[in-house]
Amino acid sequence: MKALRVATLFAGLMSFASSAFASGGRVDNSGFVVWAFLGFCALIVVAQLVPALMVILGVAKGVASHKEEALQETTK
C-alpha cells in the first residue's frame, strides 16, 4: 500500500516536470538596438549606485563619529 502511495506521488510530481522537458530552447533574435537599450539601462543603474554608496558611507561615518564624540564628552 505504501509503495502505491509513493508511486502515485512520484507520478504526480513528474507531471509538473513534463512541461520543462518539452521546451526546445529559446531562440535569441535580439538585434543591436535591444542590446544597446539594455546596456543603457545597466548604465543608469550603475550611475545611481555610486551616489547611494556615498550616502551610506557618509551615514556610517556620521554615526561612528557621533559615538566617538559622545565617548569623549563622558570621559571629561
Residue pairs with C-beta under 8 A, 6 or more apart in sequence:
none
